Amino acid sequence: MSTKLSILVILTLLASSVQATTFKQPDQEFIEAAASIGMTGENWDSPEFVSSSMPHVYKFAHSYTLHKGDYVRELESSDKPLDLERVMVQEFDGPISAKDFLMNRMQNHNAVIIKDGKIVHEHYGNGLDEFSTHLDMSVSKSFTAMAAAIAVGKGLLEWDDKAIQYVPELEGTAFETATVQEVSDMRTAVVLAAGTAEKYWDTRLSEAQGYYGQEKSAAYPNGTMDFFPLITERQDYAMGEKYDYQDVNSELLGLIVDRATGESFTTILEQDLLQKAGIAADAHFMSDKKGLAMGSTGMNMATKDLARVGLLFLNEGRNEKGEQVLPAKFVSDLWEGNDKVRSAWLKGKESALADGYYKDQFRLLEVGGYRVLAMVGVNGQMCAMNLETNTVIALNGAYPMAETPRFAAMQFHQFTPAILDAVSSN
């Protein structure tokens, strides 16, 4: 091989390595440091430690680094900033400023609010800045669906395909007849393990993944793949009839994308989504020990970058350069919904929260006179988009209790409409 050709090959390899996700082991140095305050892989999400852990959770697990690219979407500050001290939220004990409501009652860390493509408010707390990552909890589900949508756009996957076509291991499980679309919409209504009925995840899933540290995953030598065969029963609904929010659907969707594309779905997220959306900081996506990314809860990214992704949904899936990052049909279908997802929503417990639907790991909620498309995490993580006001609201926090009606009301019936009212009149 000539010297010139050798140099060309080396440069090509270097260039491709920059573009590739990096798989990492748990960070032992961090784990030892966390132990000095009593925080471990098992208790990091307890009320005592959740604020301390949120910027670092991926270090307890195996994870992929999703590298930023050369393009960064610059976000200018608006000449009409929003003063959260003057925006009032109606609370049970009287009006309270949006700043106090967000910081003290919702236990928020970071917030980025964008109107007409410009920042009207941003703040970063808990020792974080605009480049600091934060665990996004179930906001991750929406990213898994975005990877699936991009795979569909590439012709590698079809929504109407049977999930078992990509995952033959589903034979004999509750998912045997499910389509990819029904999995993505969480319309499978499978039965979780006894004792987890009050939750939306099966604790055996967390153990298999190593989500709460690596010790419990020892009982699952193949990681998450050892969990799927355990789900063999369904609720008394026809497949696709009922919406029931369950993490296992997101995990299965991620696996389907892996099988359809021949690589981790985090590669699509890095190269086809995040780099084209113009993120400014590397993100991290948690994984089991075998490299299957945690599709329901793995994303750790900067709040400002989360807002950058949110902007795609205000522009039919395009970035500021006009590139079609997300398939336009995927985005329009999220905003429009359909009869199947609306009917399925009414059979689930979340219908008490608001009119709307759940489609492709996103919620569309009718709140305060607004239609809000939202990626939602359990402890105050959110990216909410509204077309009428051309607004993105990105939040990351550490509310100490999961899945409470109180927090859902604060987030969607109090804070979000107050902000949208304020940007409309600002």
Rosetta blueprint (number, residue, H / E / L):
1 M L
2 S L
3 T H
4 K H
5 L H
6 S H
7 I H
8 L H
9 V H
10 I H
11 L H
12 T H
13 L H
14 L H
15 A H
16 S H
17 S H
18 V H
19 Q H
20 A L
21 T L
22 T E
23 F E
24 K E
25 Q L
26 P L
27 D L
28 Q H
29 E H
30 F H
31 I H
32 E H
33 A H
34 A H
35 A H
36 S L
37 I L
38 G L
39 M L
40 T L
41 G L
42 E L
43 N L
44 W L
45 D L
46 S L
47 P L
48 E L
49 F L
50 V H
51 S H
52 S H
53 S H
54 M L
55 P L
56 H L
57 V H
58 Y H
59 K H
60 F H
61 A L
62 H E
63 S E
64 Y E
65 T E
66 L E
67 H L
68 K L
69 G L
70 D L
71 Y L
72 V L
73 R L
74 E L
75 L L
76 E L
77 S E
78 S L
79 D L
80 K L
81 P L
82 L L
83 D L
84 L L
85 E L
86 R L
87 V L
88 M E
89 V E
90 Q E
91 E E
92 F L
93 D L
94 G E
95 P E
96 I E
97 S E
98 A H
99 K H
100 D H
101 F H
102 L H
103 M H
104 N H
105 R H
106 M L
107 Q L
108 N E
109 H E
110 N E
111 A E
112 V E
113 I E
114 I E
115 K E
116 D L
117 G L
118 K E
119 I E
120 V E
121 H E
122 E E
123 H E
124 Y E
125 G L
126 N L
127 G L
128 L L
129 D L
130 E L
131 F L
132 S L
133 T E
134 H E
135 L E
136 D L
137 M L
138 S L
139 V H
140 S H
141 K H
142 S H
143 F H
144 T H
145 A H
146 M H
147 A H
148 A H
149 A H
150 I H
151 A H
152 V H
153 G H
154 K L
155 G L
156 L L
157 L L
158 E L
159 W L
160 D L
161 D L
162 K E
163 A H
164 I H
165 Q H
166 Y H
167 V L
168 P H
169 E H
170 L H
171 E L
172 G L
173 T L
174 A L
175 F L
176 E L
177 T L
178 A L
179 T E
180 V H
181 Q H
182 E H
183 V H
184 S H
185 D L
186 M L
187 R L
188 T L
189 A L
190 V E
191 V L
192 L L
193 A L
194 A L
195 G L
196 T L
197 A L
198 E L
199 K L
200 Y L
201 W L
202 D L
203 T H
204 R H
205 L H
206 S H
207 E H
208 A H
209 Q H
210 G L
211 Y L
212 Y L
213 G L
214 Q L
215 E L
216 K H
217 S H
218 A H
219 A H
220 Y L
221 P L
222 N L
223 G H
224 T H
225 M H
226 D H
227 F L
228 F H
229 P H
230 L H
231 I L
232 T L
233 E L
234 R E
235 Q L
236 D L
237 Y L
238 A L
239 M L
240 G L
241 E L
242 K L
243 Y L
244 D L
245 Y L
246 Q L
247 D H
248 V H
249 N H
250 S H
251 E H
252 L H
253 L H
254 G H
255 L H
256 I H
257 V H
258 D H
259 R H
260 A H
261 T H
262 G L
263 E L
264 S L
265 F H
266 T H
267 T H
268 I H
269 L H
270 E H
271 Q H
272 D H
273 L H
274 L H
275 Q H
276 K H
277 A H
278 G L
279 I L
280 A L
281 A L
282 D L
283 A E
284 H E
285 F E
286 M E
287 S E
288 D L
289 K L
290 K L
291 G L
292 L L
293 A E
294 M L
295 G L
296 S L
297 T L
298 G L
299 M E
300 N E
301 M E
302 A E
303 T H
304 K H
305 D H
306 L H
307 A H
308 R H
309 V H
310 G H
311 L H
312 L H
313 F H
314 L H
315 N L
316 E L
317 G L
318 R E
319 N L
320 E L
321 K L
322 G L
323 E L
324 Q E
325 V L
326 L L
327 P L
328 A H
329 K H
330 F H
331 V H
332 S H
333 D H
334 L H
335 W H
336 E H
337 G L
338 N L
339 D H
340 K H
341 V H
342 R H
343 S H
344 A H
345 W H
346 L H
347 K L
348 G L
349 K H
350 E H
351 S H
352 A H
353 L L
354 A L
355 D E
356 G E
357 Y E
358 Y E
359 K E
360 D L
361 Q L
362 F E
363 R E
364 L E
365 L E
366 E E
367 V E
368 G L
369 G L
370 Y E
371 R E
372 V E
373 L E
374 A E
375 M E
376 V E
377 G L
378 V L
379 N L
380 G L
381 Q L
382 M E
383 C E
384 A E
385 M E
386 N E
387 L L
388 E L
389 T L
390 N L
391 T E
392 V E
393 I E
394 A E
395 L E
396 N E
397 G E
398 A L
399 Y L
400 P L
401 M L
402 A L
403 E L
404 T L
405 P H
406 R H
407 F H
408 A H
409 A H
410 M H
411 Q H
412 F H
413 H H
414 Q H
415 F H
416 T H
417 P H
418 A H
419 I H
420 L H
421 D H
422 A H
423 V H
424 S H
425 S H
426 N L
